[in-house]
Structure formats: C-alpha cells, structure tokens
Amino acid sequence: MSGHSVDITLLGRSFRVACSKDEEPALAAAAVYLDNKMREIREQGKVIGIERIAIMAALNIAHELITSGGAQQAAQRARIAELTRLVDTALAEQDTLF
C-alpha cells in the first residue's frame, strides 16, 4: 500500500483509512453506503452513540450480504442446472446421429 491513506466521514466524524490507490473508489463508495446506513439508524432514535450505531449498521449490512448472497447462489445453481439439462439434451440428440 506504500503508506497511502484516505479520509472518510461517518456521521460527521473523519477517519483516516489505509488503502491502495486502486481500492480508493470502492472504499469511498463503501463509506458513503455505511454513512447512509448509520444515519438511518440514528434517525430512528432507538440507538445512541456512534459505536453502537456502527455496530447496528454493520449487522444490518452483514444481514443484507448474507441474505442476498443466498438468493444469488440459489439462482446461480438453478441456472447451472438448466444449462446442464440443455447440454445433456443436446448430447443425447448427437448420440442418435451416430
């Protein structure tokens, strides 16, 4: 990383984070996403303190990742099964030619 760092802002507080120049755009996007999640939680008024808000936001994002990943994996498995069926059908038709 050669000492490169980026300043991000979460709930109005600045944090310096080490990252490579290549990772900087993704880090900036992640910081904006996290800041939005933290603001949503703060606006609900049920959680007080930046650390607790950050933990709740992290849990919410992890839940999103896990649940969307599961659906995505199921869709990929279904697509692979369909492609396998199509290949099997095509190969079976080839057997009748020879």
Secondary structure, DSSP 8 states (H G I E B T S, - for coil): -TT-EEEEEETTEEEEEE--TTTHHHHHHHHHHHHHHHHHHHHHTS--SHHHHHHHHHHHHHHHHHHHHHHHHHHHHHHHHHHHHHHHHHHHHHHHH-
